[in-house]
Amino acid sequence: MDEYNVKPENGSFEDLDEETLFVVSQTFKALGDPTRIRILHLLFRHEYSVNQIAENLHLRQSTVSHQLRFLKNLRLVKNRREGTTLYYSCDDEHVMNLLKQTIDHAYHS
């Protein structure tokens, strides 16, 4: 229980600091958008370029770029450059596991 900020001696809950609250809320905001979920789900399996993501998900390149920028700012995805092409992959195993568990839960329901 200590990992969830509960003091064992009196059982009271420690409030979360503002930065933690912001990061958590932004992470759930990222997972609350169907397009971002589709992108993360695709990247869970393999790295892809913007064009490959757009083709696989039948989205406009500008839409994919916009969503990847949002996800990269939250450090949920990372990129590597090969020539003039950027390849994106997952950068946060915790969030990807949360997404996978949520998808599994949806299939189970």
C-alpha positions as CSV (number, residue, x, y, z in Angstrom):
1,M,0.0,0.0,0.0
2,D,2.9,2.4,0.5
3,E,3.3,2.7,-3.2
4,Y,-0.1,4.5,-3.4
5,N,0.8,7.1,-0.8
6,V,-1.1,5.6,2.1
7,K,0.6,6.1,5.5
8,P,0.4,2.8,7.3
9,E,0.5,4.3,10.8
10,N,-2.7,6.3,10.5
11,G,-4.2,5.1,7.2
12,S,-4.5,8.7,5.8
13,F,-4.0,9.4,2.1
14,E,-1.2,11.8,1.1
15,D,-2.4,14.3,-1.5
16,L,-0.7,14.2,-4.9
17,D,1.5,17.1,-6.0
18,E,0.5,19.3,-8.9
19,E,3.0,17.9,-11.3
20,T,2.0,14.3,-10.7
21,L,-1.7,15.2,-11.1
22,F,-0.9,16.9,-14.4
23,V,1.0,14.0,-15.8
24,V,-1.6,11.4,-14.7
25,S,-4.5,13.5,-16.2
26,Q,-2.6,14.1,-19.4
27,T,-1.8,10.4,-19.7
28,F,-5.5,9.5,-19.3
29,K,-6.4,12.3,-21.8
30,A,-4.0,10.6,-24.3
31,L,-5.7,7.3,-23.7
32,G,-9.2,8.9,-24.0
33,D,-8.9,9.6,-27.7
34,P,-9.7,6.8,-30.1
35,T,-7.2,7.9,-32.7
36,R,-4.4,8.0,-30.2
37,I,-5.4,4.6,-28.9
38,R,-5.3,3.2,-32.4
39,I,-1.8,4.6,-32.9
40,L,-0.5,3.3,-29.6
41,H,-2.0,-0.1,-30.3
42,L,-0.3,-0.3,-33.6
43,L,3.1,0.9,-32.1
44,F,2.8,-1.7,-29.4
45,R,3.7,-4.4,-32.0
46,H,6.3,-2.6,-34.1
47,E,7.8,0.7,-35.0
48,Y,6.4,2.6,-38.0
49,S,6.9,5.8,-39.9
50,V,4.2,8.5,-40.0
51,N,3.3,7.4,-43.6
52,Q,3.1,3.7,-42.5
53,I,0.9,4.6,-39.5
54,A,-1.4,6.7,-41.8
55,E,-1.6,3.8,-44.3
56,N,-2.3,1.1,-41.7
57,L,-5.0,3.1,-39.9
58,H,-6.4,4.9,-42.9
59,L,-5.7,8.3,-41.5
60,R,-4.3,11.5,-43.0
61,Q,-0.6,12.1,-42.5
62,S,-1.3,15.4,-40.8
63,T,-3.6,13.8,-38.3
64,V,-1.0,11.2,-37.5
65,S,1.7,13.8,-37.1
66,H,-0.5,15.9,-34.8
67,Q,-1.3,12.9,-32.6
68,L,2.3,11.7,-32.5
69,R,3.5,15.1,-31.4
70,F,1.0,15.0,-28.5
71,L,2.1,11.5,-27.6
72,K,5.8,12.4,-27.8
73,N,5.4,15.4,-25.6
74,L,4.0,13.0,-22.9
75,R,6.9,10.6,-23.6
76,L,4.5,7.8,-24.6
77,V,6.3,7.4,-27.9
78,K,9.8,8.0,-29.1
79,N,11.3,8.4,-32.6
80,R,14.5,7.6,-34.4
81,R,15.7,9.1,-37.7
82,E,16.8,7.0,-40.6
83,G,17.7,9.3,-43.4
84,T,14.8,11.7,-43.8
85,T,12.3,9.3,-42.2
86,L,11.3,9.3,-38.6
87,Y,10.2,5.9,-37.1
88,Y,8.0,5.9,-34.0
89,S,7.8,3.3,-31.3
90,C,6.4,3.0,-27.7
91,D,8.4,4.8,-25.0
92,D,6.5,3.9,-21.8
93,E,5.9,0.3,-21.0
94,H,3.7,1.2,-18.0
95,V,1.2,3.0,-20.1
96,M,1.3,0.4,-22.8
97,N,0.5,-2.3,-20.2
98,L,-2.4,-0.2,-19.0
99,L,-3.7,0.1,-22.5
100,K,-3.3,-3.6,-23.1
101,Q,-5.1,-4.4,-19.9
102,T,-7.9,-2.0,-20.8
103,I,-8.3,-3.6,-24.3
104,D,-8.3,-7.1,-22.7
105,H,-11.0,-5.8,-20.2
106,A,-13.1,-4.6,-23.1
107,Y,-12.8,-7.9,-24.9
108,H,-13.7,-9.7,-21.6
109,S,-16.9,-7.6,-21.0
